[in-house]
Amino acid sequence: MNLESRNLASQWTIYRTRFLVRAQQLTTPLIFTDALGREQSGRPGDYLVETSEGMRRITTQALFEDIYVPLAQNPQNNKNGAPAALARPVSRAAPPDSARATA
């Protein structure tokens, strides 16, 4: 079955990330070798991301801001006990005319 013959509109499932990460937006270029021996490089605006396991990697600004939503610095827990996300939306790095999936 090729891509054109599939009814893609009915086949897509929308996902959201479930992992919490720590991140810092870069203000200067950064190059390093990660724990797996891969060279990571980023430029100002990109993000240095640290996973809960302590792995660090560089993620481009557009990709990071499309995937992650910042949590409040002093979170007020919601009724489920989870930290609350910031109330105002975060500006995105991608141009406004780019296609995006919506939930």
Sequence and secondary structure as in RCSB ss.txt:
>XXXX:A:sequence
MNLESRNLASQWTIYRTRFLVRAQQLTTPLIFTDALGREQSGRPGDYLVETSEGMRRITTQALFEDIYVPLAQNP
QNNKNGAPAALARPVSRAAPPDSARATA
>XXXX:A:secstr
  GGGS HHHH          EEEE SS EEEE TTS EEEE TT EEEE TTS EEEE HHHHHHH   B SS 
 B TTS B B SS    SS TTS     
